[in-house]
Amino acid sequence: MSRHRFHGDATRFEAVARFVSVRFPTARYVADVAGGQGMLARILGKRYGIECDVVDPRGWTLKGISSRQEEYSAQMADYYDLVVGLHPDEALRQIVESATIRPVLVVPCCNFWSRSDKLGQDELLRAVSAHHEGLGGRSEAVHLDFRGPKNLGLVLEPPCE
Protein backbone atom coordinates (compact mmCIF):
# COMPACT_ATOMS: atom_id res chain seq x y z
CA MET A 1 0.00 0.00 0.00
CA SER A 2 2.96 2.33 0.25
CA ARG A 3 2.74 3.28 -3.44
CA HIS A 4 -0.59 5.02 -2.90
CA ARG A 5 -1.25 8.19 -0.93
CA PHE A 6 -4.17 8.28 1.44
CA HIS A 7 -5.40 10.75 4.01
CA GLY A 8 -5.69 9.27 7.48
CA ASP A 9 -4.59 5.86 8.67
CA ALA A 10 -3.90 3.68 5.62
CA THR A 11 -4.38 0.56 7.79
CA ARG A 12 -8.10 1.35 7.95
CA PHE A 13 -8.70 -0.50 4.69
CA GLU A 14 -7.24 -3.77 5.95
CA ALA A 15 -9.01 -3.38 9.31
CA VAL A 16 -12.40 -2.82 7.68
CA ALA A 17 -11.88 -5.64 5.16
CA ARG A 18 -10.97 -8.04 7.97
CA PHE A 19 -14.03 -6.94 9.97
CA VAL A 20 -16.29 -7.44 6.95
CA SER A 21 -14.92 -10.93 6.28
CA VAL A 22 -15.41 -12.02 9.89
CA ARG A 23 -18.71 -10.28 10.66
CA PHE A 24 -20.38 -10.99 7.31
CA PRO A 25 -18.96 -14.37 6.22
CA THR A 26 -21.72 -15.01 3.67
CA ALA A 27 -21.36 -11.65 1.92
CA ARG A 28 -20.06 -12.22 -1.59
CA TYR A 29 -20.90 -8.93 -3.29
CA VAL A 30 -20.28 -5.63 -1.49
CA ALA A 31 -20.84 -1.97 -2.34
CA ASP A 32 -18.03 0.33 -1.15
CA VAL A 33 -19.89 3.62 -1.25
CA ALA A 34 -17.81 6.77 -1.70
CA GLY A 35 -14.84 4.41 -1.83
CA GLY A 36 -12.47 6.80 -3.58
CA GLN A 37 -9.53 4.98 -5.11
CA GLY A 38 -10.92 1.57 -4.17
CA MET A 39 -8.29 0.28 -1.77
CA LEU A 40 -10.95 -1.36 0.43
CA ALA A 41 -12.44 -3.02 -2.66
CA ARG A 42 -9.00 -4.25 -3.72
CA ILE A 43 -8.28 -5.83 -0.32
CA LEU A 44 -11.74 -7.39 -0.07
CA GLY A 45 -11.22 -9.02 -3.46
CA LYS A 46 -7.59 -10.09 -3.26
CA ARG A 47 -7.37 -11.19 0.38
CA TYR A 48 -10.91 -12.30 1.14
CA GLY A 49 -12.43 -13.31 -2.21
CA ILE A 50 -15.30 -10.84 -1.88
CA GLU A 51 -16.41 -9.04 -5.03
CA CYS A 52 -16.75 -5.31 -4.47
CA ASP A 53 -17.95 -2.34 -6.50
CA VAL A 54 -16.79 1.14 -5.64
CA VAL A 55 -19.79 3.43 -6.09
CA ASP A 56 -18.41 6.95 -6.27
CA PRO A 57 -19.24 9.79 -8.67
CA ARG A 58 -15.64 11.03 -8.69
CA GLY A 59 -14.32 8.07 -10.71
CA TRP A 60 -10.90 7.96 -9.02
CA THR A 61 -10.51 4.20 -8.72
CA LEU A 62 -7.23 2.41 -9.17
CA LYS A 63 -6.72 0.30 -12.26
CA GLY A 64 -8.51 -3.04 -12.07
CA ILE A 65 -11.09 -2.00 -9.46
CA SER A 66 -14.74 -2.59 -10.34
CA SER A 67 -16.56 0.70 -10.06
CA ARG A 68 -19.73 2.59 -10.83
CA GLN A 69 -19.08 6.27 -11.45
CA GLU A 70 -22.36 7.59 -10.10
CA GLU A 71 -23.93 8.84 -6.90
CA TYR A 72 -25.12 6.09 -4.62
CA SER A 73 -28.82 5.69 -4.00
CA ALA A 74 -30.45 3.43 -1.41
CA GLN A 75 -32.37 1.79 -4.26
CA MET A 76 -29.08 0.18 -5.37
CA ALA A 77 -28.78 -1.77 -2.11
CA ASP A 78 -30.80 -4.79 -3.20
CA TYR A 79 -28.05 -5.57 -5.73
CA TYR A 80 -25.51 -6.19 -2.95
CA ASP A 81 -25.14 -8.48 0.06
CA LEU A 82 -23.63 -5.67 2.16
CA VAL A 83 -23.22 -1.91 1.85
CA VAL A 84 -20.11 -0.31 3.36
CA GLY A 85 -19.57 3.38 3.93
CA LEU A 86 -16.07 4.07 5.26
CA HIS A 87 -16.00 7.84 5.77
CA PRO A 88 -18.74 8.34 3.16
CA ASP A 89 -19.31 12.11 3.55
CA GLU A 90 -22.43 13.19 1.61
CA ALA A 91 -23.52 9.59 0.91
CA LEU A 92 -24.18 8.96 4.62
CA ARG A 93 -27.97 9.27 4.55
CA GLN A 94 -28.39 7.06 1.47
CA ILE A 95 -26.15 4.40 3.02
CA VAL A 96 -28.19 4.42 6.23
CA GLU A 97 -31.42 4.20 4.23
CA SER A 98 -29.98 1.09 2.54
CA ALA A 99 -30.11 -0.66 5.90
CA THR A 100 -33.86 -1.06 5.55
CA ILE A 101 -33.17 -3.86 3.03
CA ARG A 102 -29.49 -4.88 3.39
CA PRO A 103 -26.94 -4.98 6.20
CA VAL A 104 -24.75 -1.89 6.39
CA LEU A 105 -21.41 -1.05 7.95
CA VAL A 106 -21.04 2.70 8.21
CA VAL A 107 -18.10 4.59 9.69
CA PRO A 108 -19.00 8.27 9.39
CA CYS A 109 -16.30 10.89 9.55
CA CYS A 110 -18.33 14.07 9.26
CA ASN A 111 -21.83 15.26 10.05
CA PHE A 112 -23.62 14.93 6.74
CA TRP A 113 -26.66 13.69 8.65
CA SER A 114 -28.22 16.97 9.79
CA ARG A 115 -27.71 20.34 8.18
CA SER A 116 -29.36 22.11 11.12
CA ASP A 117 -27.60 20.40 14.04
CA LYS A 118 -23.92 20.50 14.90
CA LEU A 119 -23.18 16.88 15.80
CA GLY A 120 -19.93 15.50 17.14
CA GLN A 121 -18.96 11.91 16.49
CA ASP A 122 -20.87 10.41 19.43
CA GLU A 123 -23.99 12.48 18.75
CA LEU A 124 -23.85 11.58 15.07
CA LEU A 125 -23.67 7.86 15.80
CA ARG A 126 -26.56 8.16 18.26
CA ALA A 127 -28.68 10.07 15.74
CA VAL A 128 -28.08 7.53 12.98
CA SER A 129 -28.74 4.62 15.34
CA ALA A 130 -31.96 6.19 16.67
CA HIS A 131 -33.19 6.86 13.13
CA HIS A 132 -32.57 3.29 12.02
CA GLU A 133 -34.03 1.74 15.16
CA GLY A 134 -37.09 3.98 14.69
CA LEU A 135 -37.64 2.17 11.38
CA GLY A 136 -37.54 -1.19 13.15
CA GLY A 137 -33.92 -2.05 12.37
CA ARG A 138 -31.16 -3.08 14.74
CA SER A 139 -27.92 -1.18 15.27
CA GLU A 140 -24.69 -2.02 16.99
CA ALA A 141 -21.80 0.32 17.71
CA VAL A 142 -18.42 -1.07 16.62
CA HIS A 143 -14.83 -0.02 17.23
CA LEU A 144 -12.60 -0.81 14.26
CA ASP A 145 -8.96 -1.74 14.68
CA PHE A 146 -7.22 1.30 13.21
CA ARG A 147 -6.09 4.61 14.66
CA GLY A 148 -8.92 6.98 15.47
CA PRO A 149 -10.58 9.22 16.08
CA LYS A 150 -12.79 8.24 13.11
CA ASN A 151 -12.72 4.49 13.78
CA LEU A 152 -16.14 4.16 15.38
CA GLY A 153 -19.02 2.91 13.30
CA LEU A 154 -22.33 1.16 13.23
CA VAL A 155 -23.53 -2.16 11.94
CA LEU A 156 -27.11 -1.65 10.84
CA GLU A 157 -29.30 -4.68 10.25
CA PRO A 158 -32.60 -4.51 8.34
CA PRO A 159 -35.89 -4.80 10.20
CA CYS A 160 -37.05 -8.40 10.74
CA GLU A 161 -39.88 -9.48 8.51
C-alpha positions in Angstrom: 0.0 0.0 0.0 3.0 2.3 0.2 2.7 3.3 -3.4 -0.6 5.0 -2.9 -1.3 8.2 -0.9 -4.2 8.3 1.4 -5.4 10.8 4.0 -5.7 9.3 7.5 -4.6 5.9 8.7 -3.9 3.7 5.6 -4.4 0.6 7.8 -8.1 1.3 8.0 -8.7 -0.5 4.7 -7.2 -3.8 6.0 -9.0 -3.4 9.3 -12.4 -2.8 7.7 -11.9 -5.6 5.2 -11.0 -8.0 8.0 -14.0 -6.9 10.0 -16.3 -7.4 6.9 -14.9 -10.9 6.3 -15.4 -12.0 9.9 -18.7 -10.3 10.7 -20.4 -11.0 7.3 -19.0 -14.4 6.2 -21.7 -15.0 3.7 -21.4 -11.6 1.9 -20.1 -12.2 -1.6 -20.9 -8.9 -3.3 -20.3 -5.6 -1.5 -20.8 -2.0 -2.3 -18.0 0.3 -1.2 -19.9 3.6 -1.3 -17.8 6.8 -1.7 -14.8 4.4 -1.8 -12.5 6.8 -3.6 -9.5 5.0 -5.1 -10.9 1.6 -4.2 -8.3 0.3 -1.8 -11.0 -1.4 0.4 -12.4 -3.0 -2.7 -9.0 -4.2 -3.7 -8.3 -5.8 -0.3 -11.7 -7.4 -0.1 -11.2 -9.0 -3.5 -7.6 -10.1 -3.3 -7.4 -11.2 0.4 -10.9 -12.3 1.1 -12.4 -13.3 -2.2 -15.3 -10.8 -1.9 -16.4 -9.0 -5.0 -16.8 -5.3 -4.5 -18.0 -2.3 -6.5 -16.8 1.1 -5.6 -19.8 3.4 -6.1 -18.4 6.9 -6.3 -19.2 9.8 -8.7 -15.6 11.0 -8.7 -14.3 8.1 -10.7 -10.9 8.0 -9.0 -10.5 4.2 -8.7 -7.2 2.4 -9.2 -6.7 0.3 -12.3 -8.5 -3.0 -12.1 -11.1 -2.0 -9.5 -14.7 -2.6 -10.3 -16.6 0.7 -10.1 -19.7 2.6 -10.8 -19.1 6.3 -11.4 -22.4 7.6 -10.1 -23.9 8.8 -6.9 -25.1 6.1 -4.6 -28.8 5.7 -4.0 -30.4 3.4 -1.4 -32.4 1.8 -4.3 -29.1 0.2 -5.4 -28.8 -1.8 -2.1 -30.8 -4.8 -3.2 -28.1 -5.6 -5.7 -25.5 -6.2 -3.0 -25.1 -8.5 0.1 -23.6 -5.7 2.2 -23.2 -1.9 1.9 -20.1 -0.3 3.4 -19.6 3.4 3.9 -16.1 4.1 5.3 -16.0 7.8 5.8 -18.7 8.3 3.2 -19.3 12.1 3.6 -22.4 13.2 1.6 -23.5 9.6 0.9 -24.2 9.0 4.6 -28.0 9.3 4.6 -28.4 7.1 1.5 -26.1 4.4 3.0 -28.2 4.4 6.2 -31.4 4.2 4.2 -30.0 1.1 2.5 -30.1 -0.7 5.9 -33.9 -1.1 5.5 -33.2 -3.9 3.0 -29.5 -4.9 3.4 -26.9 -5.0 6.2 -24.8 -1.9 6.4 -21.4 -1.1 8.0 -21.0 2.7 8.2 -18.1 4.6 9.7 -19.0 8.3 9.4 -16.3 10.9 9.5 -18.3 14.1 9.3 -21.8 15.3 10.1 -23.6 14.9 6.7 -26.7 13.7 8.6 -28.2 17.0 9.8 -27.7 20.3 8.2 -29.4 22.1 11.1 -27.6 20.4 14.0 -23.9 20.5 14.9 -23.2 16.9 15.8 -19.9 15.5 17.1 -19.0 11.9 16.5 -20.9 10.4 19.4 -24.0 12.5 18.7 -23.9 11.6 15.1 -23.7 7.9 15.8 -26.6 8.2 18.3 -28.7 10.1 15.7 -28.1 7.5 13.0 -28.7 4.6 15.3 -32.0 6.2 16.7 -33.2 6.9 13.1 -32.6 3.3 12.0 -34.0 1.7 15.2 -37.1 4.0 14.7 -37.6 2.2 11.4 -37.5 -1.2 13.2 -33.9 -2.0 12.4 -31.2 -3.1 14.7 -27.9 -1.2 15.3 -24.7 -2.0 17.0 -21.8 0.3 17.7 -18.4 -1.1 16.6 -14.8 0.0 17.2 -12.6 -0.8 14.3 -9.0 -1.7 14.7 -7.2 1.3 13.2 -6.1 4.6 14.7 -8.9 7.0 15.5 -10.6 9.2 16.1 -12.8 8.2 13.1 -12.7 4.5 13.8 -16.1 4.2 15.4 -19.0 2.9 13.3 -22.3 1.2 13.2 -23.5 -2.2 11.9 -27.1 -1.7 10.8 -29.3 -4.7 10.3 -32.6 -4.5 8.3 -35.9 -4.8 10.2 -37.0 -8.4 10.7 -39.9 -9.5 8.5 
